Amino acid sequence: MLNGLSVGVGLACLTAIVGALAGMPAAITAASGAATASVADTVCAPQAKWQQMLPAVLSTLLVAALVALSHPSLLWLTVVVLLTTFTSIFWMAWGKRGGPQTFVMILTLVFQMAAFSQQPMSLAQAGQHLLWVGLGAAGMAAWSALSIRLLARRYRTLALADSLQALAKMMRSQAQWTQSHQAGQAKGQRETLLTLIAQQAGIADVFQSARDLLYSQAEAPGCTPLTRRQIEGLIHIVNLRDVVQACQLDLDRLPDQAETAQVVAKVAGQLTALADQLDHMALCWRTNRPWSPSPSPDMAWPESPDAPPVLVSLGRRCRHMQALVALVAQSHDEAHQPEHQAEQDTILRTLVSPTQWTWAPLKAQLQLQSPVLRYALRATLAMACADALAHVLPWASHPHWLLMTVAVVMRGNLEQTLARRDARVQGTLVGCLIASALLSSAGHTTWLFLALAIALSLAHGFVLINYRVTAAAGAVLALVQGHLFNPTDHPALLDAAERLGDTLIGAALAWAFSYVLPSWERQQLPRLAQRLMQAQAHYTHHALRWHLAHPRSARRSLARREVYDVLWLLSQSLQRMAKEPRRTQGWATALESLLVHSNRLISQLSAIKGLLTVRHQELDAAIVAPALQKAEAQIRASLQGEASPAVNAASPVQATPTAMPDDIGPVPEADSPRLTGDLNHWLMLRLAQTVEEARLLNLAAAQLNPDRETL
């Protein structure tokens, strides 16, 4: 929302300056260029802003020039429409950061078609028009570079608060699942677990946004003490996520006695209580208020020699969570001065998302089975149909509106297309009513420009929150801007009715063409399953060595992040599959098993990682090192679908007390009595469970990939 407000203010300032210097027609034209380029102005680190905005400015100029050259000929204009549509979709090859670039090209196409359809332009007039469009786009890029410098500190604070709130939400869901699991409520338990897994995977995206904003400043010369405290806080938050996930373990192995129910209730209660503290911390960060800790619940965990080791282990994890929450709270204290380590800053920088536009992602999509290529082909076919239909409808004054609806409603998969279809229709209806009222009552052009800036702010701010608001604001933008380009005396309701009619027809076309050259989720599952197995193998390698000081430490958190990234994609596939035709849903059960076993495997690895890093000095290296080596070999063999290699137990890995701080390493656990039972034996048991989960994960992956060998 703050980013959307910044964009709206930038558009208002730019329009006012150009209007004062060159008049309203030039201001309207410059505003069209600024509005399209502003789509690429999303929240990012200041260093990455020009990588966002430069392609947007160039795309705006290129598409505007193509429309200017082709507008006298309907045939050539149609070619430009189809070429722009096809090429713009390929920005999706770069993932999340490519999406805004796609819409920059589509929005430029629509806005420039609107400008050139009102009246024919001579070559000189077209050149002047392009000059103002380019000036508007460049001006918005310059405003974006300036505003990110002013707002970067606030963005970093909000990103940290978002991470705290997302983790608190996950902890509450896990508390509910823990209670229902122990109560034996089998009905709906699997669905609840899958929802929890999707949350655990989805939180990785929130963490990555925070990493991009915070870790990118780790090596910056002007990194402030506040930013360093926020970086430290995020590291502890990521570690806390791992410990919370490990609390899912062992619930099936709890002893059947009265004390068990009390312990499980305590675990759920502590998860909820700590989630409340995280929410309070998030509020303190957002409002810049001092942190006032609330008293923690009194948790008397069993530590007697007669207590079952499973209950003792569960209690230790809860104490570890308390210690981590205390460390997160400590990062909010202005008096706290984090220790600065140059090596740590270098490692943190490796966790920032790439900002360069390389050719490799695009090359990977140049094949017929590529989801991006198939999406580009069916979107181009849908736009061709819409373009032809737009010229034969009873109304044809705004043919670009029909194209716009098809472009924004059709998504890369059916589930998102259906959601966009409904939101677009509902939002457009509301927006048409608002725009009609504005155009009927607003007498001065200044008020319409103000409405334009507000609508752009709302459209920009809500696009990922509630697309209905974006659609309503988009309708206001289209109707008000069309009136500014070509003022008329006919009732505003007529234009609103045309806009609504085009939206209904365009939404129907986008829906229908979603079944042309479809890319069903099941077609991507074998590739994603293979990627997951590779990511789990890499994470296993690092998790079993997390307690060691070794030169590959920079890759450890990258391996963990890759696991959560793929889990998020698979969770999304399961959700989208439910909206696809029933004949394409045959692998849904196998996908559910894959998610469950992958979640259990990563939970086991998180527990082992915590045990190795926090209590490595209590372990016997002569026993543990060969066991870790053998377990890793067995797990890798299962995940790679190959025969288990021989293990050389004669070269044990020496455990050392040196470890980097996590996202990089462990956080010391609060002092507590020694775990009841032999710690070496407890680790052996955990390793055996992990090996078994890897075997079950291999079997689940084999169901999604018939060519994969199972063990």
C-alpha positions in Angstrom: 0.0 0.0 0.0 2.9 2.4 0.8 4.4 1.5 -2.6 1.0 2.2 -4.3 0.8 5.6 -2.6 4.3 6.5 -3.7 3.3 5.7 -7.3 0.2 7.8 -7.1 2.0 10.8 -5.7 4.7 10.4 -8.4 2.0 10.4 -11.1 0.3 13.5 -9.6 3.6 15.4 -9.4 4.7 14.5 -12.8 1.3 15.4 -14.4 1.2 18.8 -12.5 4.8 19.7 -13.6 4.2 18.8 -17.3 0.8 20.4 -17.3 2.2 23.7 -15.9 5.0 23.8 -18.4 3.4 22.4 -21.6 -0.3 22.3 -21.1 -2.9 19.6 -20.4 -2.6 17.6 -23.6 1.1 17.0 -23.0 0.3 16.2 -19.3 -2.3 13.6 -20.4 0.2 11.9 -22.8 3.0 12.0 -20.2 0.7 10.5 -17.6 0.0 7.5 -19.9 3.7 6.7 -20.2 4.2 7.2 -16.4 1.3 5.0 -15.6 2.6 2.1 -17.7 6.1 2.3 -16.4 4.9 2.5 -12.8 3.7 -1.1 -13.0 7.3 -2.2 -12.7 7.8 0.0 -9.6 7.5 -2.8 -7.0 9.2 -3.0 -3.6 12.9 -3.9 -3.8 16.3 -3.0 -2.5 17.5 0.5 -3.7 20.4 -1.2 -5.6 17.9 -3.2 -7.8 15.6 -0.3 -8.7 17.1 0.5 -12.1 17.1 -3.2 -13.1 13.3 -2.9 -12.6 12.6 0.4 -14.2 15.0 0.5 -17.2 13.3 -2.5 -19.0 9.9 -0.9 -18.3 10.9 2.5 -19.8 12.4 0.8 -22.9 9.3 -1.5 -23.3 7.0 1.5 -23.0 8.9 3.4 -25.7 9.1 0.4 -28.0 5.5 -0.6 -27.9 4.3 3.0 -28.2 6.5 3.4 -31.2 5.1 0.3 -32.8 1.5 1.4 -32.3 2.4 4.9 -33.7 3.9 3.4 -36.8 1.1 0.8 -37.4 -2.0 2.7 -36.4 -3.0 3.9 -39.9 -3.2 0.3 -41.0 -5.6 -2.1 -39.3 -3.7 -5.1 -40.6 -0.3 -3.9 -39.2 -1.9 -2.8 -35.9 -3.3 -6.3 -35.5 0.2 -7.7 -36.1 1.6 -5.4 -33.4 -1.1 -6.5 -31.0 -0.3 -10.1 -31.5 3.5 -9.7 -31.5 3.3 -7.6 -28.3 1.1 -10.1 -26.6 3.3 -13.1 -27.5 6.6 -11.5 -26.6 5.3 -9.9 -23.4 4.4 -13.3 -21.9 8.0 -14.4 -22.1 8.9 -12.0 -19.2 7.2 -14.7 -17.1 10.3 -16.9 -17.7 12.0 -14.8 -15.0 9.3 -15.7 -12.5 7.8 -13.3 -10.0 9.9 -10.3 -11.0 9.0 -10.7 -14.7 5.3 -10.5 -14.2 5.2 -6.6 -13.9 7.3 -6.3 -17.1 4.7 -8.4 -18.9 1.9 -6.0 -17.9 4.0 -2.9 -18.7 3.9 -4.0 -22.4 0.2 -4.9 -22.3 -0.8 -1.7 -20.6 1.3 0.4 -23.0 -0.4 -1.3 -25.9 -3.9 -0.6 -24.6 -3.1 3.0 -23.6 -1.5 3.9 -26.9 -4.3 2.2 -28.9 -6.6 4.4 -27.0 -4.6 7.6 -27.8 -4.2 6.9 -31.5 -7.8 5.7 -32.0 -9.2 9.1 -31.0 -7.8 11.1 -33.9 -5.3 10.4 -36.7 -1.8 11.9 -36.1 0.7 13.1 -38.6 4.3 11.9 -38.4 5.3 15.1 -36.5 2.4 14.8 -34.1 3.2 11.1 -33.5 6.8 12.0 -32.8 5.8 14.6 -30.3 3.4 12.2 -28.7 6.1 9.6 -28.3 8.4 12.2 -26.8 5.9 13.0 -24.1 5.2 9.3 -23.5 9.0 8.6 -23.1 9.4 11.6 -20.8 6.5 10.4 -18.6 8.0 6.9 -18.4 11.5 8.2 -17.7 10.1 10.6 -15.1 8.4 7.8 -13.3 11.6 5.8 -13.3 13.5 8.7 -11.8 10.7 9.2 -9.2 10.9 5.5 -8.4 14.7 5.7 -7.9 14.2 8.7 -5.6 11.3 7.3 -3.6 13.0 4.0 -2.9 15.8 5.9 -1.2 13.3 7.7 0.9 11.2 4.7 1.8 13.8 1.9 2.0 14.1 2.1 5.7 10.3 1.8 6.1 10.1 -1.0 3.7 12.7 -3.0 5.6 10.8 -2.5 8.9 7.5 -3.6 7.3 9.2 -6.6 5.7 10.5 -7.7 9.2 7.0 -7.1 10.7 5.4 -9.2 7.9 7.8 -12.0 8.6 6.9 -12.0 12.3 3.2 -12.0 11.5 3.5 -14.8 9.0 5.4 -17.0 11.4 2.9 -16.2 14.2 0.0 -17.3 11.9 1.9 -20.5 11.1 2.5 -21.2 14.8 -1.3 -20.8 15.6 -2.1 -23.3 12.8 0.4 -25.7 14.1 -1.0 -25.4 17.6 -4.5 -26.3 16.3 -3.1 -29.2 14.3 -1.2 -30.5 17.4 -4.3 -30.5 19.6 -6.4 -32.2 16.9 -3.7 -34.8 16.2 -3.3 -35.8 19.8 -7.1 -35.9 20.3 -7.3 -38.4 17.5 -9.6 -36.3 15.3 -8.8 -38.2 12.1 -11.6 -36.6 10.1 -10.1 -33.7 8.2 -6.7 -34.2 9.8 -4.9 -34.8 6.5 -6.5 -31.7 5.0 -5.4 -29.7 8.0 -1.8 -31.0 7.7 -1.8 -30.1 4.0 -2.9 -26.6 4.8 -0.2 -26.3 7.4 2.4 -27.6 4.9 1.2 -25.0 2.4 1.6 -22.3 5.1 5.1 -23.5 6.0 6.1 -23.4 2.3 4.4 -20.1 1.6 6.2 -18.4 4.5 9.4 -18.9 2.6 8.2 -16.2 0.1 7.6 -13.7 2.9 11.1 -14.5 4.3 12.7 -14.1 0.9 11.1 -10.6 0.5 12.6 -9.6 3.8 16.0 -11.1 2.9 16.1 -9.2 -0.3 15.5 -5.9 1.5 17.7 -6.5 4.5 20.5 -8.8 3.5 21.2 -6.6 0.4 22.3 -4.0 2.9 24.7 -6.2 4.8 27.8 -5.1 3.0 26.6 -1.6 2.2 28.9 1.1 3.6 26.0 2.9 5.1 24.4 0.0 6.9 22.9 1.5 10.1 22.8 -0.1 13.6 19.0 -0.3 13.1 19.4 -2.4 9.9 22.0 -4.6 11.6 19.5 -5.3 14.4 16.8 -6.1 11.9 19.1 -8.4 10.0 19.9 -10.2 13.2 16.2 -10.4 14.1 15.4 -12.0 10.7 18.1 -14.6 11.2 16.5 -15.6 14.5 13.0 -15.6 12.9 14.2 -18.1 10.2 15.8 -20.3 12.9 12.6 -20.2 14.9 10.7 -21.4 11.9 12.9 -24.5 11.8 12.4 -25.2 15.5 8.6 -24.7 15.3 8.5 -27.2 12.4 10.5 -29.7 14.4 7.7 -29.6 17.1 5.5 -31.6 14.7 7.7 -34.7 15.3 7.2 -37.6 17.7 3.4 -36.9 18.3 2.7 -40.5 17.0 5.3 -41.9 19.4 4.1 -40.2 22.6 3.4 -42.6 25.5 -0.2 -43.4 26.2 -0.5 -41.9 29.7 -2.2 -39.0 31.4 0.9 -36.9 31.4 1.0 -37.0 27.6 -2.2 -35.0 27.1 -1.0 -32.4 29.5 2.4 -32.0 27.7 0.7 -31.8 24.3 -1.7 -29.1 25.6 1.3 -27.2 26.9 3.1 -27.4 23.5 0.0 -26.1 21.8 -0.4 -23.4 24.5 3.1 -22.3 24.2 2.9 -22.1 20.4 -0.1 -19.8 20.8 1.5 -17.7 23.5 4.7 -17.2 21.5 2.6 -16.4 18.4 0.9 -13.6 20.4 4.3 -12.3 21.4 5.5 -12.3 17.8 2.3 -10.4 16.7 3.0 -7.8 19.5 6.6 -7.5 18.3 5.4 -6.9 14.7 3.1 -4.1 16.0 6.0 -2.6 17.9 8.2 -2.6 14.8 5.4 -1.1 12.6 4.5 1.7 15.1 8.1 2.3 16.4 7.0 1.6 20.0 9.2 0.0 22.6 8.8 -3.7 23.2 7.2 -4.5 26.5 7.5 -8.3 27.0 4.5 -10.1 28.4 5.0 -12.8 31.0 5.7 -16.2 29.4 3.4 -19.1 30.5 4.7 -21.2 33.3 5.8 -24.4 31.5 7.0 -27.2 33.8 8.5 -29.7 31.4 9.3 -33.2 32.6 13.1 -33.7 33.2 13.1 -36.4 35.8 15.1 -39.7 35.2 11.8 -41.6 34.8 10.3 -39.2 32.2 9.9 -40.6 28.7 12.7 -39.2 26.5 10.2 -38.2 23.9 8.4 -35.9 26.3 11.8 -34.5 27.4 12.8 -33.8 23.9 9.5 -32.1 23.1 10.0 -29.9 26.2 13.5 -28.9 25.1 12.2 -27.8 21.7 9.7 -25.6 23.5 12.4 -24.0 25.6 14.5 -23.5 22.5 11.5 -21.6 20.9 11.3 -19.4 24.0 15.1 -18.6 23.8 14.8 -17.7 20.1 11.7 -15.5 20.7 13.8 -13.7 23.4 16.6 -13.2 20.9 14.1 -11.8 18.3 12.9 -9.4 21.0 16.4 -8.4 21.8 17.0 -7.2 18.2 14.2 -4.6 18.9 16.2 -3.1 21.7 18.0 0.1 20.6 20.7 -0.5 23.2 21.6 -3.9 21.6 24.6 -3.8 19.3 24.9 -6.9 17.1 28.4 -8.2 16.4 29.6 -7.3 12.9 31.2 -10.1 11.0 32.4 -9.4 7.4 32.3 -13.1 6.6 28.7 -13.3 7.7 27.7 -10.3 5.6 29.3 -12.0 2.5 27.2 -15.1 3.1 24.0 -13.1 3.7 24.5 -11.4 0.3 24.3 -14.8 -1.4 20.7 -15.3 -0.1 19.4 -12.2 -2.0 17.4 -12.9 -5.1 19.1 -12.2 -8.4 18.3 -8.9 -10.1 20.1 -9.3 -13.4 18.2 -10.2 -16.6 20.2 -13.2 -17.9 19.3 -15.3 -21.0 19.3 -18.7 -19.3 15.6 -18.6 -18.0 14.4 -17.5 -21.4 16.2 -20.3 -23.2 14.7 -22.9 -20.9 11.2 -21.9 -22.0 11.8 -22.2 -25.8 10.2 -25.6 -26.1 6.7 -26.7 -26.8 6.2 -28.4 -23.4 7.2 -25.2 -21.6 4.3 -23.7 -19.6 5.4 -20.2 -20.6 5.5 -20.9 -24.3 2.1 -22.6 -24.2 0.7 -19.7 -22.2 2.1 -17.2 -24.8 0.5 -19.2 -27.7 -2.9 -19.4 -26.2 -2.9 -15.8 -25.0 -2.0 -14.7 -28.5 -4.8 -16.8 -30.0 -7.2 -15.3 -27.5 -6.1 -11.8 -28.3 -6.5 -12.5 -32.1 -10.1 -13.6 -31.5 -10.7 -10.6 -29.2 -9.3 -8.2 -31.8 -11.4 -9.6 -34.6 -14.5 -9.5 -32.4 -13.9 -6.0 -31.2 -14.4 -4.6 -34.7 -17.7 -6.3 -35.3 -19.5 -5.6 -32.1 -22.4 -3.1 -32.1 -20.0 -0.8 -30.2 -16.5 -0.4 -31.5 -15.3 2.9 -30.0 -12.9 1.2 -27.6 -11.7 -2.0 -29.1 -8.6 -2.0 -26.8 -10.8 -2.6 -23.7 -11.7 -6.0 -24.9 -8.0 -6.8 -25.5 -7.2 -5.5 -22.0 -9.7 -7.8 -20.3 -8.4 -10.9 -22.1 -4.8 -10.0 -21.3 -5.4 -9.5 -17.6 -7.9 -12.3 -17.0 -6.0 -15.1 -18.8 -3.3 -16.5 -16.5 -0.8 -19.3 -16.8 -3.2 -21.8 -15.2 -6.9 -22.4 -15.0 -7.3 -21.8 -11.2 -5.8 -18.3 -11.4 -7.8 -17.5 -14.6 -11.1 -18.4 -12.9 -10.2 -16.3 -9.9 -9.3 -13.3 -12.1 -12.4 -13.8 -14.2 -14.7 -13.4 -11.2 -12.7 -10.6 -9.6 -12.5 -8.7 -12.9 -16.2 -8.7 -13.5 -17.2 -7.8 -10.0 -14.5 -5.0 -9.7 -15.3 -3.6 -13.1 -19.0 -3.3 -12.2 -18.2 -1.2 -9.1 -15.5 0.8 -11.0 -18.0 1.7 -13.8 -20.5 3.1 -11.3 -17.8 5.1 -9.5 -16.4 6.5 -12.8 -19.9 7.4 -14.0 -20.5 9.4 -10.9 -17.1 11.1 -11.2 -17.5 12.1 -14.9 -21.1 13.3 -14.3 -20.2 15.5 -11.3 -16.5 16.5 -11.6 -16.5 19.7 -13.6 -12.8 20.6 -13.6 -10.0 18.6 -15.2 -7.9 18.9 -12.0 -10.3 16.8 -10.1 -10.2 14.1 -12.7 -6.4 14.1 -12.6 -6.6 13.7 -8.8 -9.0 10.8 -9.3 -6.6 9.3 -11.8 -3.7 9.4 -9.3 -5.9 7.8 -6.5 -7.1 5.1 -8.8 -3.5 4.3 -9.9 -2.4 4.1 -6.3 -5.2 1.7 -5.4 -4.7 -0.4 -8.5 -1.0 -0.7 -7.8 -1.3 -1.3 -4.1 -4.0 -4.0 -4.2 -2.9 -6.0 -7.2 -1.5 -8.8 -5.0 -3.9 -8.3 -2.1 -7.4 -8.0 -3.6 -7.7 -7.9 -7.4 -11.3 -6.8 -7.1 -10.1 -3.4 -5.9 -7.5 -3.3 -8.7 -10.2 -4.1 -11.3 -12.5 -1.4 -9.9 -9.6 1.2 -9.9 -8.7 0.0 -13.4 -12.2 0.8 -14.7 -12.0 4.3 -13.2 -8.5 4.7 -14.8 -9.8 3.6 -18.3 -13.0 5.7 -18.2 -11.4 8.9 -16.8 -8.3 8.7 -19.0 -10.5 8.1 -22.1 -12.5 11.1 -21.2 -9.3 13.2 -20.8 -8.0 12.1 -24.1 -11.2 12.8 -25.9 -13.9 14.8 -23.9 -17.4 14.2 -25.1 -20.9 15.3 -24.2 -22.6 11.9 -24.3 -23.6 10.4 -21.0 -20.8 8.7 -19.0 -23.1 5.7 -18.4 -22.8 4.8 -22.1 -19.0 4.4 -21.9 -19.4 2.5 -18.6 -21.9 0.1 -20.2 -19.5 -0.5 -23.0 -16.7 -1.1 -20.6 -18.8 -3.6 -18.7 -19.9 -5.4 -21.9 -16.3 -5.7 -23.1 -15.3 -7.0 -19.7 -18.0 -9.7 -19.8 -17.0 -10.8 -23.3 -13.3 -10.6 -22.6 -13.6 -12.6 -19.4 -15.5 -15.3 -21.3 -12.9 -15.4 -24.1 -10.1 -15.7 -21.6 -11.9 -18.6 -19.8 -12.6 -20.4 -23.1 -9.1 -20.1 -24.4 -7.7 -21.5 -21.1 -8.6 -24.9 -22.5 -6.5 -24.3 -25.7 -2.9 -25.7 -25.5 -3.4 -26.2 -21.7 -0.5 -26.7 -19.4 -2.2 -28.9 -16.7 -0.5 -29.2 -13.4 0.2 -32.9 -13.8 2.4 -32.2 -16.7 4.8 -30.3 -14.5 4.7 -32.7 -11.5 7.5 -35.1 -12.6 9.9 -32.2 -13.2 9.0 -30.5 -9.8 9.2 -33.9 -8.0 12.7 -34.4 -9.4 13.7 -30.9 -8.4 12.4 -31.5 -4.9 14.4 -34.7 -4.5 17.6 -32.9 -5.6 16.9 -30.0 -3.2 16.2 -32.4 -0.3 19.5 -34.3 -1.1 21.5 -31.0 -1.0 19.7 -29.9 2.2 20.4 -33.2 3.8 24.1 -32.9 3.0 24.3 -29.5 4.7 21.9 -30.2 7.6 24.0 -33.1 8.8 27.1 -30.9 8.7 25.5 -27.7 10.0 27.6 -27.9 13.2 30.9 -27.9 11.3 33.0 -24.9 10.2 33.5 -25.7 6.5 34.1 -23.4 3.5 30.7 -24.3 1.8 28.7 -22.7 4.6 27.4 -20.1 2.1 25.4 -22.8 0.3 23.7 -24.1 3.4 20.7 -21.7 3.6 20.5 -21.7 -0.2 19.8 -25.4 -0.1 17.2 -25.0 2.6 15.5 -22.1 0.7 15.4 -24.3 -2.5 13.5 -27.0 -0.6 10.9 -24.5 0.6 10.6 -22.9 -2.8 9.8 -26.3 -4.5 7.4 -27.2 -1.7 5.6 -23.9 -2.3 5.3 -24.7 -6.0 4.0 -28.2 -5.3 1.5 -26.9 -2.8 0.3 -24.4 -5.4 0.0 -27.2 -7.9 -2.2 -29.2 -5.5 -4.5 -26.2 -5.0 -4.7 -25.5 -8.7 -5.3 -29.1 -9.6 -8.6 -29.0 -7.7 -10.0 -26.5 -10.3 -8.9 -28.5 -13.3 -11.0 -31.0 -15.2 -11.5 -34.2 -13.2 -9.6 -36.3 -15.7 -6.4 -34.3 -15.0 -6.6 -34.9 -11.2 -5.4 -38.5 -11.1 -2.1 -37.6 -9.4 -3.6 -35.5 -6.6 -3.3 -38.3 -4.0 0.3 -39.1 -4.9 1.1 -35.3 -4.7 -0.4 -35.2 -1.2 1.8 -38.1 -0.1 4.9 -36.4 -1.6 4.1 -33.2 0.4 3.5 -35.0 3.6 6.7 -37.1 3.5 8.8 -34.2 2.3 7.5 -32.1 5.2 8.3 -34.9 7.7 11.8 -35.3 6.2 12.6 -31.6 6.5 11.2 -31.6 10.0 13.5 -34.5 11.0 16.5 -32.7 9.4 15.6 -29.6 11.4 15.5 -31.6 14.6 18.9 -33.2 13.8 20.4 -29.9 12.9 19.3 -28.4 16.2 20.6 -31.4 18.1 24.0 -31.3 16.4 24.5 -27.5 16.7 23.2 -27.0 20.2 24.5 -30.1 21.9 27.4 -31.3 19.7 29.8 -31.2 22.7 27.8 -33.9 24.5 28.0 -36.3 21.6 30.7 -38.9 21.0 32.3 -38.1 17.7 33.6 -41.6 17.3 30.0 -42.9 17.3 28.2 -40.0 15.7 30.5 -39.2 12.7 30.3 -42.7 11.0 26.5 -42.7 11.7 26.0 -39.4 10.1 28.1 -40.4 7.1 26.2 -43.7 6.7 22.8 -42.0 7.1 23.6 -39.3 4.6 24.7 -42.0 2.1 21.4 -43.9 2.6 19.3 -40.8 2.4 21.1 -39.6 -0.8 20.7 -43.1 -2.4 16.9 -43.0 -1.7 16.5 -39.4 -2.9 18.5 -40.0 -6.1 16.8 -43.3 -6.8 20.0 -45.3 -6.9 21.6 -48.2 -5.1 23.1 -47.3 -1.7 26.8 -46.7 -2.0 29.3 -48.2 0.3 30.1 -46.0 3.3 33.7 -45.4 4.4 33.3 -45.4 8.2 37.1 -45.0 8.7 37.0 -41.3 8.0 34.8 -39.8 10.6 33.9 -36.1 10.3 35.3 -34.3 13.3 32.8 -32.1 15.1 34.0 -28.7 16.1 32.4 -26.1 18.3 32.7 -23.4 15.6 29.6 -22.5 13.7 28.3 -19.5 11.9 25.1 -17.8 13.0 22.0 -19.0 11.1 20.3 -18.1 8.5 23.8 -19.4 8.7 24.0 -21.4 11.9 22.6 -22.2 15.3 21.2 -20.0 18.0 22.3 -21.1 21.5 19.6 -22.8 23.4 18.6 -21.6 26.9 20.3 -23.5 29.8 18.4 -26.6 30.7 19.1 -29.9 32.4 20.7 -32.7 30.5 18.3 -34.8 28.4 17.3 -38.0 30.0 18.8 -41.0 28.3 21.8 -41.5 26.0 22.0 -38.6 23.6 24.0 -40.6 21.1 21.3 -43.3 21.1 18.7 -40.5 20.6 20.5 -39.2 17.6 20.8 -42.7 16.1 17.0 -43.1 16.5 16.4 -39.7 14.8 18.7 -40.7 11.9 16.9 -44.0 11.4 13.6 -42.1 11.2 15.1 -39.7 8.7 16.3 -42.6 6.5 12.9 -44.1 6.6 11.2 -40.9 5.6 13.6 -40.5 2.7 12.6 -44.0 1.5 8.9 -43.2 1.7 9.5 -39.9 -0.1 11.2 -41.8 -2.9 8.2 -44.1 -3.2 5.9 -41.0 -3.4 8.0 -39.4 -6.0 8.0 -42.6 -8.1 4.2 -42.4 -8.3 4.6 -39.0 -10.0 7.4 -40.0 -12.2 7.0 -43.5 -13.7 10.6 -43.5 -15.1 12.1 -43.0 -11.6 13.6 -46.1 -10.0 12.4 -46.9 -6.5 14.4 -48.6 -3.8 
